[in-house]
Amino acid sequence: MERKVVVYGGGLIGSGWAAAFLLGGIDVTVYDISGGCLENTRARMRVLLERVSRMAPEAVPAEQVETYLRRVHYTCDAEEAVTGAAFIQENGPERLQVKQGMIETIERYNSSAVIATSTSGQRVTEIAANAKHPERILAGHPFNPVHLMPLVELCGGEKTSGEAVEKAYRLYSEIGKMPIVLKKECKGFVGNRLQAALNREVQDLVARGVCSVEDADRAVTYGLGMRLGLIGPHMVFELAGGEGGIAACLTKFEVSKELLADLAAWDVRPKEYYQMAVEGARAELAARPREMGDTHGGLEEFRDAGLLTLLKYHGLLKKWEGD
Ligand SMILES: NC(=O)c1ccc[n+]([C@@H]2O[C@H](COP(=O)([O-])OP(=O)(O)OC[C@H]3O[C@@H](n4cnc5c(N)ncnc54)[C@H](O)[C@@H]3O)[C@@H](O)[C@H]2O)c1
């Protein structure tokens, strides 16, 4: 019998997960507490798949879009959704009590599925605090847009079993994701910590008047970002050290204490940044060439086309193999 995979909560991230499972060759059941939200999920799924089909027909041929969309089952009935499920991806609101409530509902009808939460900020130990089977609960933290971003961060709580982590790892790998496993619970996992560190410095540079919003974005997109979409920071060091590799690099380039002391260390964003960011981002967007996205929707299209190209470059785009 086929494994039943459930996307529990069909908002922005839930829709992305549903598309990710479909693109990975796995049918899904999407549950949401609200029928209105499920209608939005349905509409979002069509937009996502039609866009992938237009930009990468080798993954979803145009004539297959309807077939893909028919592989999603939508329901507002929690019992029907989770009964018999082998894997449940939880994507409800980011509030501890709501997450605990969802676990309680799931456990009423299912005692064996692995439950992966998409939480970006809650500790799994707390989400699973009242669970009857905390050993099967872990974080499977994705990145938006979930169907195109390969990274999923797996993190267990105090009672999560190795078996649950392994099952999630296998399933995510099967649909073409690039999972990493955290060895201990850590606020923000890895990805959001890196993002927070970069964003604090970017926002500080703008607030201090060192560079404009647009130039800060340029520095990331055409500088660090170009390389980092291809190889990680350790591999960047490996190449920066020449023939001596990372060992030479670490010996040659000591971190400058003066520079570190000058980096942003605030825990409340500078007030003046808000206006600068809103006006700067508006001007930056309007100044972009139309073909690179000068509207919110256009920018999303430009981003997705680029992500699909990168996925192909990394050999991570699953080709459609027919049914
Ligand atoms: N937005 C992001 O960029 C992002 C990235 C990674 C992880 N996450 C995490 O993913 C989760 C979902 O975020 P989102 O941005 O999709 O939120 P969202 O508000 O778009 O979606 C939440 C969905 O949960 C549904 N819901 C509410 N109560 C529910 C319940 N009791 N049972 C089932 N469904 C319920 C809502 O109807 C809604 O459709 C959060 O935990 C968030 O931290 C978000």
Ligand as a Chemical Component Dictionary entry (heavy atoms), coordinates in Angstrom:
data_LIG
# 
_chem_comp.id                   LIG 
_chem_comp.type                 NON-POLYMER 
_chem_comp.pdbx_formal_charge   0 
_chem_comp.three_letter_code    LIG 
# 
loop_
_chem_comp_atom.comp_id 
_chem_comp_atom.atom_id 
_chem_comp_atom.alt_atom_id 
_chem_comp_atom.type_symbol 
_chem_comp_atom.charge 
_chem_comp_atom.model_Cartn_x 
_chem_comp_atom.model_Cartn_y 
_chem_comp_atom.model_Cartn_z 
_chem_comp_atom.pdbx_ordinal 
LIG N1  N1  N 0  6.237  31.909 6.030  1  
LIG C1  C1  C 0  7.499  31.475 5.987  2  
LIG O1  O1  O 0  8.375  32.010 5.269  3  
LIG C2  C2  C 0  7.889  30.256 6.815  4  
LIG C3  C3  C 0  9.111  29.609 6.541  5  
LIG C4  C4  C 0  9.421  28.440 7.264  6  
LIG C5  C5  C 0  8.553  27.957 8.226  7  
LIG N2  N2  N 1  7.381  28.619 8.480  8  
LIG C6  C6  C 0  6.484  28.056 9.490  9  
LIG O2  O2  O 0  5.432  27.371 8.827  10 
LIG C7  C7  C 0  4.227  27.430 9.617  11 
LIG C8  C8  C 0  3.090  27.988 8.779  12 
LIG O3  O3  O 0  3.419  29.298 8.342  13 
LIG P1  P1  P 0  2.636  30.005 7.122  14 
LIG O4  O4  O 0  3.474  31.188 6.750  15 
LIG O5  O5  O -1 2.272  29.015 6.093  16 
LIG O6  O6  O 0  1.305  30.508 7.859  17 
LIG P2  P2  P 0  -0.131 30.755 7.219  18 
LIG O7  O7  O 0  -0.826 31.697 8.137  19 
LIG O8  O8  O 0  -0.011 31.121 5.766  20 
LIG O9  O9  O 0  -0.842 29.323 7.293  21 
LIG C9  C9  C 0  -1.324 28.745 8.464  22 
LIG C10 C10 C 0  -2.491 27.838 8.098  23 
LIG O10 O10 O 0  -2.855 27.073 9.247  24 
LIG C11 C11 C 0  -4.266 26.965 9.266  25 
LIG N3  N3  N 0  -4.696 26.645 10.626 26 
LIG C12 C12 C 0  -4.963 27.493 11.656 27 
LIG N4  N4  N 0  -5.296 26.789 12.765 28 
LIG C13 C13 C 0  -5.242 25.476 12.411 29 
LIG C14 C14 C 0  -5.514 24.275 13.098 30 
LIG N5  N5  N 0  -5.876 24.280 14.384 31 
LIG N6  N6  N 0  -5.385 23.107 12.429 32 
LIG C15 C15 C 0  -5.000 23.101 11.119 33 
LIG N7  N7  N 0  -4.740 24.215 10.415 34 
LIG C16 C16 C 0  -4.858 25.383 11.055 35 
LIG C17 C17 C 0  -4.761 28.302 8.753  36 
LIG O11 O11 O 0  -6.108 28.237 8.285  37 
LIG C18 C18 C 0  -3.739 28.605 7.648  38 
LIG O12 O12 O 0  -4.181 28.092 6.393  39 
LIG C19 C19 C 0  4.583  28.263 10.833 40 
LIG O13 O13 O 0  4.932  27.417 11.878 41 
LIG C20 C20 C 0  5.777  29.078 10.372 42 
LIG O14 O14 O 0  6.637  29.469 11.417 43 
LIG C21 C21 C 0  7.020  29.745 7.787  44 
# 
loop_
_chem_comp_bond.comp_id 
_chem_comp_bond.atom_id_1 
_chem_comp_bond.atom_id_2 
_chem_comp_bond.value_order 
_chem_comp_bond.pdbx_ordinal 
LIG N1  C1  SING 1  
LIG C1  O1  DOUB 2  
LIG C1  C2  SING 3  
LIG C2  C3  SING 4  
LIG C2  C21 DOUB 5  
LIG C3  C4  DOUB 6  
LIG C4  C5  SING 7  
LIG C5  N2  DOUB 8  
LIG N2  C6  SING 9  
LIG N2  C21 SING 10 
LIG C6  O2  SING 11 
LIG C6  C20 SING 12 
LIG O2  C7  SING 13 
LIG C7  C8  SING 14 
LIG C7  C19 SING 15 
LIG C8  O3  SING 16 
LIG O3  P1  SING 17 
LIG P1  O4  DOUB 18 
LIG P1  O5  SING 19 
LIG P1  O6  SING 20 
LIG O6  P2  SING 21 
LIG P2  O7  DOUB 22 
LIG P2  O8  SING 23 
LIG P2  O9  SING 24 
LIG O9  C9  SING 25 
LIG C9  C10 SING 26 
LIG C10 O10 SING 27 
LIG C10 C18 SING 28 
LIG O10 C11 SING 29 
LIG C11 N3  SING 30 
LIG C11 C17 SING 31 
LIG N3  C12 SING 32 
LIG N3  C16 SING 33 
LIG C12 N4  DOUB 34 
LIG N4  C13 SING 35 
LIG C13 C14 SING 36 
LIG C13 C16 DOUB 37 
LIG C14 N5  SING 38 
LIG C14 N6  DOUB 39 
LIG N6  C15 SING 40 
LIG C15 N7  DOUB 41 
LIG N7  C16 SING 42 
LIG C17 O11 SING 43 
LIG C17 C18 SING 44 
LIG C18 O12 SING 45 
LIG C19 O13 SING 46 
LIG C19 C20 SING 47 
LIG C20 O14 SING 48 
# 
